[in-house]
Amino acid sequence: MTDPIAQIRQKLVDRVAQIVDDHHATGVDVGSDVACSCGAQGISQHSRHVAGQIVDQLGLKPEIDEVKKRIRCPSAICDWELTQIEGAQC
């Protein structure tokens, strides 16, 4: 069986690649703003728009670890994959 961490990593890479493919600038909108293939209009920084879509669609949410004094951003997709793996190992 393939390494579970490698499987999760590959799924994340595949998902990010799909999001990037789905969001390409389609041309100049108003002024120097661009439109996106997803339908968003008036985007001044297309790379930030795509980055925001990646964060939103992966379900990244900051969580604060008060004990270790750090912030981590787990992915909802990773959590689901780990849950499935842990269930299979029990």
C-alpha positions as CSV (number, residue, x, y, z in Angstrom):
1,M,0.0,0.0,0.0
2,T,1.2,3.5,-0.8
3,D,2.3,5.8,2.1
4,P,-0.8,7.5,3.5
5,I,1.0,10.9,3.8
6,A,2.1,10.6,0.1
7,Q,-1.5,9.9,-0.9
8,I,-2.8,13.0,1.0
9,R,0.0,15.1,-0.4
10,Q,-0.9,14.0,-4.0
11,K,-4.6,14.7,-3.4
12,L,-3.7,18.2,-2.2
13,V,-1.4,18.9,-5.1
14,D,-4.1,17.6,-7.6
15,R,-6.7,19.8,-6.0
16,V,-4.5,22.9,-6.0
17,A,-3.7,22.3,-9.7
18,Q,-7.4,22.0,-10.5
19,I,-8.1,25.3,-8.7
20,V,-5.3,27.0,-10.6
21,D,-6.6,25.6,-13.9
22,D,-10.1,26.8,-13.1
23,H,-9.0,30.4,-12.4
24,H,-7.1,32.1,-15.2
25,A,-7.2,35.7,-16.2
26,T,-9.5,36.2,-19.2
27,G,-8.5,39.7,-20.2
28,V,-8.6,43.3,-19.2
29,D,-11.8,44.4,-17.5
30,V,-12.2,48.0,-16.3
31,G,-8.9,50.0,-16.3
32,S,-6.1,47.7,-15.3
33,D,-8.3,45.2,-13.6
34,V,-8.9,41.7,-15.1
35,A,-11.7,39.2,-15.2
36,C,-11.3,35.6,-14.1
37,S,-12.5,32.5,-15.9
38,C,-14.6,31.7,-12.8
39,G,-16.7,34.8,-13.6
40,A,-15.2,37.2,-11.0
41,Q,-14.8,40.7,-12.4
42,G,-12.7,43.7,-11.6
43,I,-9.8,41.8,-10.0
44,S,-6.8,44.1,-9.4
45,Q,-4.5,41.3,-8.3
46,H,-5.4,38.0,-10.0
47,S,-2.7,36.0,-8.2
48,R,-4.3,37.0,-4.8
49,H,-7.7,36.1,-6.1
50,V,-6.4,32.6,-7.0
51,A,-4.6,32.2,-3.7
52,G,-7.8,33.2,-1.9
53,Q,-9.7,30.5,-3.9
54,I,-7.1,27.9,-2.9
55,V,-7.4,28.8,0.8
56,D,-11.2,28.8,0.7
57,Q,-11.7,25.6,-1.3
58,L,-9.2,23.7,0.7
59,G,-11.0,24.8,3.9
60,L,-7.8,26.2,5.5
61,K,-8.7,27.8,8.8
62,P,-6.1,29.1,11.3
63,E,-6.1,27.4,14.7
64,I,-4.1,28.8,17.6
65,D,-2.2,26.3,19.8
66,E,-2.0,28.2,23.1
67,V,0.4,25.7,24.6
68,K,3.0,25.8,21.8
69,K,2.3,29.4,21.0
70,R,1.9,28.9,17.3
71,I,-0.8,29.0,14.6
72,R,-1.4,26.2,12.1
73,C,-3.7,26.0,9.2
74,P,-5.1,22.5,8.8
75,S,-7.0,21.7,5.7
76,A,-10.5,20.3,5.9
77,I,-9.4,17.9,3.1
78,C,-6.4,16.7,5.1
79,D,-8.5,16.2,8.2
80,W,-11.0,14.1,6.2
81,E,-8.3,12.0,4.6
82,L,-6.6,11.4,8.0
83,T,-10.0,10.5,9.5
84,Q,-10.5,7.9,6.7
85,I,-6.9,6.5,7.2
86,E,-7.3,6.3,11.0
87,G,-10.6,4.5,10.6
88,A,-9.0,2.0,8.2
89,Q,-6.2,1.3,10.7
90,C,-8.5,0.7,13.7
